Amino acid sequence: MSFIETDRCRLYYEDTAEGRGDKQETVVFFNGWSISSRYWKPLIDILSPEYRCVSFDQSGTGRTKACKPSPPFTVMGFADEAVDLLSSLALLDERKLHIVGHSMGGMIATEVCNRYPQALMSATIINCGIFDDELLKSFHHVLVGGMIDLSMAFRGIFSIEPFKSLFIDRAITRPIGEKYRDIFVEDFVTSDIEASSAVGKFTIDPATIAKYTEESVQIRAPLLCVAGMADRTIPPEGMITLFNRRKEQEAVPTELIQFNDAGHLPMLEVLPEFAGVLRKHLLFSHDYCF
């Protein structure tokens, strides 16, 4: 458990190699909207015997407090603070980096992947629905924007039943345990309102969607696309769209895994299966000739 000081925040992170001078390949996890890094722990416990694992709280979430006046809460801004962390850990110096991005974190992860392709061994994007063209063809993004404003204005209500269960059960279809149900709500309710609102808005902004759809196609490393097909918060079809575009436009290996019985948090809902798929992807990247 450590902190680094950046221009944007005092950033909290955890590094399984801390104090060991570990030279292992490293998996770095990028969180979804208004969630701290705590939900990665069960997966990290499985991977850490083989891989160095780094997780962190983005500014405005969890144990990372944003500087005042507030920094820009944009994809570029969040990528900057991630790069500050990775640079301080000397993880951009050689090709041994696996980047895993979930939901909104898939956009931030994509930005970092394309800034430092020389460090990247593989990328994984999970339940990031921005790639669905239907989002731009309808008023869905406008409705979601209104829901973001409403949920942030009254977010305290989600700490009590039955609103807590309504909030959580929309995201999942399989049990994740009371501990992680509590974490999921606590992180959302205690997140920085300005940061959470800004993130919620840029993930449905048409220009941002178009930009990171294209950026994701251009990732120059093996890409694993993961979709929880029972996700009721973000359209899972977005991951299928990304996979199809990669297959059409790029020679770089791309794989799509669909968990039909998982929602927005497959790393908790179907942990053993998810860990097995991710481990296979990490191992596959060794065989790819860059």
C-alpha positions, 0 to 999 in steps of 0.5 A, a space after each residue: 500500500 503506497 502513494 505517489 505525488 502527482 500534479 493531479 493527486 496523491 495517488 494510491 496504488 498497490 504493487 505485489 512486488 513492492 520491496 522485492 525488486 521483482 522482474 516479473 511481467 507485470 499486469 496493470 489494472 484500470 478501474 471502471 467508473 467510480 470504483 476503487 481498485 479493491 474489486 481486483 483483489 480476488 483476481 490478483 490473488 490468483 495471478 500474483 504467484 506468476 505475475 507482478 500485479 499493480 492496481 491503483 485508485 484514479 483521482 477522485 475515487 477510493 483512497 486517491 484524492 484529487 488536487 484542488 482546484 480540480 484537475 481535468 477529468 478527461 481520458 487524457 488526464 487520467 492517462 497522465 496520472 497512470 503514466 506517472 505511476 507506471 514511470 515511477 515503477 519503471 514499467 515503461 522501460 522494457 516490453 513486459 507490460 500487460 494492461 487490463 481495462 474494465 468499463 471506463 478504464 478500457 478507454 484510459 487503458 487504450 490511451 496508455 497502450 497507444 502511448 507506449 507500444 514498446 512496453 506492451 505485451 498484451 491488452 485486455 478490455 472488459 465490458 467497455 460498451 463505447 464501441 457500439 454504433 447504435 449508441 450514436 444512432 439513438 437517444 440512448 446516450 442522452 438518456 444515460 447522461 440524464 441518469 448520471 446527473 440524477 444518480 449523482 444528485 441522490 447517490 446517498 440513497 443507494 446506501 440503504 435498501 432496497 435501493 442498494 440492491 437495485 443499484 448492485 443487481 442491475 450490474 451483476 447476474 451472479 453473486 459476488 459476496 456481501 463484501 464486494 457488494 458493499 465495496 461497490 456501493 461504498 466506492 460510488 457513494 464516496 467518490 468525488 462528485 465532480 470526477 464521477 460526473 465528468 467521467 460519466 459524461 465523457 464515456 457517452 460523448 460521441 466525439 470521445 466514443 469515436 476517438 477511442 473506438 479508433 484508438 482501440 482498433 490500433 492497439 499494437 499487441 494481442 487484444 482480449 475482448 471480454 463481454 459479460 453478455 448479461 450486463 444491464 448497465 453497458 451494452 455488451 454488443 460494444 465488445 463484439 463490435 470492437 472485436 469485429 473491427 479489429 479482425 477486419 482492420 488489423 493483423 494483430 491477434 484479437 480474441 473475443 470471450 463472451 460470458 453468457 451468465 455474467 454481467 458487468 463484473 465478470 472478474 467477480 461473478 465468474 472468477 475462476 473462468 475469468 482468471 483462466 481466460 486471462 491467464 491463457 491470454 497473457 501466456 499467448 502474448 509470449 508467442 506473438 512476434 512484435 
